[in-house]
Amino acid sequence: MIRRALLATLLALAAVSVAAAPAQARACKHGYTCVTVWYSDSTRTVVVGEKYEDCEGNAEMWGTRSGYVTFDESPCY
C-alpha cells in the first residue's frame, strides 16, 4: 500500500515538473525565415525573449524562454 502511494506521488511530481518546463523553439525549415517570441503570460502582451533565424541559417536570440510562445515562418525568395 505504501509503495502505491509513493509511486502515485512520484508520478504526480514528474507530471508537474514536465508541465513547468519552458517551451522549446520549433526547428526552422531550410529556406525559411523564422521568428519565435516568448511572452511573460497567457495575455501575450509582454515579450520576454525572441529568436530570429534568417534564410542562411544564422540565428540570434535574446531574453528568456517561457511557456507562452508564438512561432512564425516565412519562405525565403
DSSP file (Angstrom, degrees, kcal/mol; ACC not computed):
  #  RESIDUE AA STRUCTURE BP1 BP2  ACC     N-H-->O    O-->H-N    N-H-->O    O-->H-N    TCO  KAPPA ALPHA  PHI   PSI    X-CA   Y-CA   Z-CA
    1    1 A M     >        0   0    0      0, 0.0     4,-1.9     0, 0.0     5,-0.2   0.000 360.0 360.0 360.0 -42.4    0.0    0.0    0.0
    2    2 A I  H  >  +     0   0    0      1,-0.2     4,-2.6     2,-0.2     5,-0.2   0.882 360.0  55.4 -65.6 -37.6    2.8    2.4    0.9
    3    3 A R  H  > S+     0   0    0      1,-0.2     4,-2.7     2,-0.2    -1,-0.2   0.903 106.8  49.9 -62.3 -40.8    4.6    1.6   -2.4
    4    4 A R  H  > S+     0   0    0      2,-0.2     4,-2.5     1,-0.2    -1,-0.2   0.910 111.9  47.7 -64.4 -42.2    1.4    2.5   -4.4
    5    5 A A  H  X S+     0   0    0     -4,-1.9     4,-2.1     2,-0.2    -2,-0.2   0.910 113.2  48.2 -65.0 -41.8    1.1    5.8   -2.6
    6    6 A L  H  X S+     0   0    0     -4,-2.6     4,-2.4     2,-0.2    -2,-0.2   0.917 112.2  48.9 -64.3 -43.5    4.8    6.6   -3.1
    7    7 A L  H  X S+     0   0    0     -4,-2.7     4,-2.4     1,-0.2    -2,-0.2   0.909 110.8  50.2 -62.7 -43.1    4.6    5.7   -6.8
    8    8 A A  H  X S+     0   0    0     -4,-2.5     4,-2.0     1,-0.2    -1,-0.2   0.892 111.2  49.4 -63.0 -39.7    1.5    7.9   -7.2
    9    9 A T  H  X S+     0   0    0     -4,-2.1     4,-2.3     2,-0.2    -2,-0.2   0.920 111.2  48.7 -65.3 -44.7    3.3   10.8   -5.5
   10   10 A L  H  X S+     0   0    0     -4,-2.4     4,-2.1     1,-0.2    -2,-0.2   0.895 111.4  49.6 -63.5 -41.0    6.4   10.4   -7.7
   11   11 A L  H  X S+     0   0    0     -4,-2.4     4,-2.0     2,-0.2    -1,-0.2   0.889 110.4  50.6 -65.7 -38.9    4.3   10.3  -10.9
   12   12 A A  H  X S+     0   0    0     -4,-2.0     4,-1.9     2,-0.2    -2,-0.2   0.915 110.8  48.6 -65.2 -42.6    2.4   13.4   -9.9
   13   13 A L  H  X S+     0   0    0     -4,-2.3     4,-2.2     1,-0.2    -2,-0.2   0.884 110.1  52.1 -64.4 -38.6    5.6   15.3   -9.2
   14   14 A A  H  X S+     0   0    0     -4,-2.1     4,-1.9     1,-0.2    -1,-0.2   0.899 108.3  51.0 -64.6 -40.3    7.0   14.2  -12.6
   15   15 A A  H  X S+     0   0    0     -4,-2.0     4,-1.9     1,-0.2    -1,-0.2   0.887 110.7  48.9 -65.3 -38.9    3.9   15.5  -14.4
   16   16 A V  H  X S+     0   0    0     -4,-1.9     4,-1.4     2,-0.2    -2,-0.2   0.911 110.7  49.7 -67.5 -42.2    4.2   18.8  -12.7
   17   17 A S  H  < S+     0   0    0     -4,-2.2     4,-0.4     1,-0.2    -2,-0.2   0.854 111.6  48.9 -68.3 -33.7    7.9   19.2  -13.5
   18   18 A V  H >< S+     0   0    0     -4,-1.9     3,-1.0     1,-0.2    -1,-0.2   0.906 111.0  49.8 -69.8 -41.5    7.3   18.4  -17.2
   19   19 A A  H 3< S+     0   0    0     -4,-1.9    -2,-0.2     1,-0.2    -1,-0.2   0.765 106.5  56.7 -68.8 -25.1    4.5   20.8  -17.5
   20   20 A A  T 3< S+     0   0    0     -4,-1.4    -1,-0.2    -5,-0.1    -2,-0.2   0.540  81.2 110.6 -85.3  -6.9    6.5   23.6  -15.9
   21   21 A A  S <  S-     0   0    0     -3,-1.0     3,-0.1    -4,-0.4    45,-0.1  -0.420  77.1-105.8 -70.0 141.9    9.3   23.4  -18.5
   22   22 A P        -     0   0    0      0, 0.0    45,-0.3     0, 0.0     2,-0.1  -0.319  40.9 -96.5 -66.7 150.9    9.6   26.4  -20.9
   23   23 A A        -     0   0    0     43,-1.4     2,-0.2     1,-0.1    43,-0.2  -0.434  38.4-130.8 -67.8 136.7    8.5   25.8  -24.4
   24   24 A Q        -     0   0    0     -2,-0.1     2,-0.2     1,-0.1    -1,-0.1  -0.567  25.3-102.0 -85.9 151.9   11.3   25.0  -26.8
   25   25 A A        -     0   0    0     -2,-0.2     2,-0.1     1,-0.1    -1,-0.1  -0.528  37.7-118.5 -71.6 138.2   11.7   26.8  -30.1
   26   26 A R        -     0   0    0     -2,-0.2     2,-0.2     1,-0.1    -1,-0.1  -0.466  37.6 -95.8 -72.2 149.3   10.4   24.8  -33.1
   27   27 A A        -     0   0    0     -2,-0.1     2,-0.5     1,-0.1    -1,-0.1  -0.463  35.6-127.4 -69.0 136.1   13.0   23.9  -35.7
   28   28 A C        -     0   0    0     -2,-0.2     3,-0.1     6,-0.1    -1,-0.1  -0.732  25.2-123.9 -86.3 128.1   13.2   26.4  -38.6
   29   29 A K    >   -     0   0    0     -2,-0.5     3,-1.3     1,-0.1     2,-0.1  -0.345  32.6 -93.1 -70.5 151.4   12.9   24.6  -42.0
   30   30 A H  T 3  S+     0   0    0      1,-0.2    -1,-0.1    -2,-0.0     3,-0.1  -0.424 113.6  27.3 -62.3 134.2   15.6   25.1  -44.6
   31   31 A G  T 3  S+     0   0    0     24,-0.5    45,-2.9     1,-0.3     2,-0.3   0.637 104.3 102.6  86.9  14.3   14.7   28.0  -46.9
   32   32 A Y  E <   -A   75   0A   0     -3,-1.3     2,-0.5    43,-0.3    -1,-0.3  -0.928  64.5-136.6-128.2 152.6   12.6   29.8  -44.4
   33   33 A T  E     -A   74   0A   0     41,-3.0    41,-2.6    -2,-0.3     2,-0.4  -0.936  31.6-166.3-102.1 132.0   13.0   32.8  -42.1
   34   34 A C  E     -AB  73  53A   0     19,-2.2    19,-2.8    -2,-0.5     2,-0.4  -0.946  16.7-169.2-127.8 142.5   11.6   32.1  -38.6
   35   35 A V  E     -AB  72  52A   0     37,-2.7    37,-2.4    -2,-0.4     2,-0.5  -0.991   4.6-171.5-129.3 123.1   10.8   34.2  -35.6
   36   36 A T  E     -AB  71  51A   0     15,-2.7    15,-2.7    -2,-0.4     2,-0.4  -0.959   7.2-169.3-112.6 130.6   10.0   32.7  -32.2
   37   37 A V  E     -AB  70  50A   0     33,-2.3    33,-2.3    -2,-0.5     2,-0.4  -0.981   7.0-157.8-125.3 130.2    8.7   35.0  -29.5
   38   38 A W  E     -AB  69  49A   0     11,-2.7    10,-2.6    -2,-0.4    11,-1.4  -0.882  12.2-159.8-106.6 138.7    8.3   34.1  -25.8
   39   39 A Y  E     -AB  68  47A   0     29,-3.2    29,-0.6    -2,-0.4     8,-0.2  -0.755  26.1-121.8-116.8 161.1    5.8   36.1  -23.6
   40   40 A S  S    S-     0   0    0      6,-2.4     2,-0.3    -2,-0.3    27,-0.1   0.798  88.0  -9.3 -73.1 -29.5    5.5   36.6  -19.8
   41   41 A D  S >  S-     0   0    0      5,-0.3     3,-1.7    27,-0.1     5,-0.1  -0.892  85.9 -74.9-156.7-175.3    2.0   35.1  -19.6
   42   42 A S  T 3  S+     0   0    0      1,-0.3    27,-0.0    -2,-0.3    -2,-0.0   0.640 116.4  69.8 -69.5 -14.5   -1.0   34.0  -21.5
   43   43 A T  T 3  S-     0   0    0      3,-0.0    -1,-0.3     1,-0.0    -3,-0.0   0.710  91.3-146.8 -73.6 -17.4   -2.1   37.5  -22.4
   44   44 A R    <   +     0   0    0     -3,-1.7    -2,-0.1     2,-0.1     3,-0.1   0.884  61.7 118.9  52.9  45.8    0.9   37.6  -24.7
   45   45 A T        +     0   0    0      1,-0.2     2,-0.6    -4,-0.1    -1,-0.1   0.666  60.5  58.7-108.4 -24.8    1.4   41.4  -24.1
   46   46 A V  S    S-     0   0    0     -5,-0.1    -6,-2.4     2,-0.0     2,-0.4  -0.930  73.9-148.3-113.8 114.6    4.9   41.4  -22.6
   47   47 A V  E     +B   39   0A   0     -2,-0.6    -8,-0.3    -8,-0.2     3,-0.1  -0.652  20.4 173.4 -80.7 129.9    7.8   39.9  -24.6
   48   48 A V  E     +     0   0A   0    -10,-2.6    16,-2.4    -2,-0.4     2,-0.3   0.500  64.9   0.8-112.7  -9.4   10.5   38.3  -22.5
   49   49 A G  E     -BC  38  63A   0    -11,-1.4   -11,-2.7    14,-0.3    -1,-0.3  -0.971  55.8-165.3-172.0 159.4   12.6   36.7  -25.3
   50   50 A E  E     -BC  37  62A   0     12,-2.2    12,-2.2    -2,-0.3     2,-0.4  -0.995   6.4-159.8-154.0 147.3   12.9   36.3  -29.1
   51   51 A K  E     -BC  36  61A   0    -15,-2.7   -15,-2.7    -2,-0.3     2,-0.4  -0.998  10.0-169.0-130.2 128.8   14.8   34.1  -31.6
   52   52 A Y  E     -BC  35  60A   0      8,-3.0     8,-2.4    -2,-0.4     2,-0.4  -0.972   2.0-173.3-119.3 129.4   15.3   35.2  -35.2
   53   53 A E  E     -BC  34  59A   0    -19,-2.8   -19,-2.2    -2,-0.4     6,-0.2  -0.988  12.6-152.2-123.5 125.6   16.6   32.8  -37.8
   54   54 A D    >   -     0   0    0      4,-2.4     3,-1.7    -2,-0.4   -22,-0.2  -0.257  35.0 -90.6 -91.8-179.5   17.4   34.0  -41.3
   55   55 A C  T 3  S+     0   0    0      1,-0.3   -24,-0.5     2,-0.1   -23,-0.1   0.714 123.7  55.2 -64.7 -22.7   17.5   32.3  -44.7
   56   56 A E  T 3  S-     0   0    0      2,-0.1    -1,-0.3   -26,-0.1     3,-0.1   0.458 120.8-103.9 -90.5  -0.6   21.1   31.3  -44.4
   57   57 A G  S <  S+     0   0    0     -3,-1.7     2,-0.2     1,-0.3    -2,-0.1   0.483  72.6 144.0  92.8   2.7   20.6   29.6  -41.1
   58   58 A N        -     0   0    0     -5,-0.0    -4,-2.4     1,-0.0     2,-0.4  -0.540  31.4-161.4 -74.6 142.1   22.1   32.3  -38.9
   59   59 A A  E     -C   53   0A   0     -6,-0.2     2,-0.4    -2,-0.2    -6,-0.2  -0.968  15.8-173.2-130.2 143.2   20.3   32.7  -35.6
   60   60 A E  E     -C   52   0A   0     -8,-2.4    -8,-3.0    -2,-0.4     2,-0.3  -0.995  11.0-179.2-130.7 139.0   20.1   35.5  -33.0
   61   61 A M  E     +C   51   0A   0     -2,-0.4     2,-0.3   -10,-0.2   -10,-0.2  -0.996   5.6 175.1-140.2 144.0   18.4   35.1  -29.6
   62   62 A W  E     +C   50   0A   0    -12,-2.2   -12,-2.2    -2,-0.3     2,-0.1  -0.962  46.9  13.1-140.7 159.8   17.9   37.4  -26.6
   63   63 A G  E    S-C   49   0A   0     -2,-0.3   -14,-0.3   -14,-0.2     2,-0.3  -0.376  88.8 -51.8  81.6-154.3   15.9   37.2  -23.3
   64   64 A T        -     0   0    0    -16,-2.4     2,-0.3   -26,-0.1   -26,-0.2  -0.817  43.1-117.2-124.1 161.8   14.4   34.2  -21.7
   65   65 A R        +     0   0    0     -2,-0.3     2,-0.3   -28,-0.0   -41,-0.1  -0.701  32.8 174.7 -96.0 152.2   12.1   31.4  -22.8
   66   66 A S        -     0   0    0     -2,-0.3   -43,-1.4   -43,-0.2   -26,-0.1  -0.825  47.1 -96.2-141.7-178.5    8.7   30.8  -21.2
   67   67 A G  S    S+     0   0    0    -45,-0.3     2,-0.7    -2,-0.3   -27,-0.1   0.492 104.7  78.8 -81.4  -3.7    5.7   28.5  -21.7
   68   68 A Y  E     +A   39   0A   0    -29,-0.6   -29,-3.2   -45,-0.1     2,-0.3  -0.901  66.5 154.6-111.1 106.3    3.9   31.2  -23.7
   69   69 A V  E     -A   38   0A   0     -2,-0.7     2,-0.3   -31,-0.2   -31,-0.2  -0.943  30.8-163.1-137.8 149.0    5.3   31.2  -27.2
   70   70 A T  E     -A   37   0A   0    -33,-2.3   -33,-2.3    -2,-0.3     2,-0.4  -0.955  10.7-160.9-126.2 152.2    4.4   32.0  -30.8
   71   71 A F  E     -A   36   0A   0     -2,-0.3     2,-0.4   -35,-0.2   -35,-0.2  -0.999   8.4-179.3-135.6 131.3    6.3   30.8  -33.9
   72   72 A D  E     -A   35   0A   0    -37,-2.4   -37,-2.7    -2,-0.4     2,-0.4  -0.997   1.9-175.2-132.9 134.4    6.1   32.4  -37.4
   73   73 A E  E     -A   34   0A   0     -2,-0.4   -39,-0.2   -39,-0.2    -2,-0.0  -0.982   3.1-173.1-131.1 144.4    7.9   31.2  -40.5
   74   74 A S  E     -A   33   0A   0    -41,-2.6   -41,-3.0    -2,-0.4     2,-0.1  -0.997  29.7-111.4-134.4 137.6    8.1   32.8  -44.0
   75   75 A P  E     -A   32   0A   0      0, 0.0     2,-0.3     0, 0.0   -43,-0.3  -0.380  31.8-120.8 -68.2 145.5    9.6   31.3  -47.1
   76   76 A C              0   0    0    -45,-2.9   -22,-0.0     1,-0.1     0, 0.0  -0.627 360.0 360.0 -82.8 144.8   12.8   32.9  -48.5
   77   77 A Y              0   0    0     -2,-0.3    -1,-0.1   -45,-0.0   -45,-0.0   0.376 360.0 360.0-115.0 360.0   12.6   34.3  -52.0
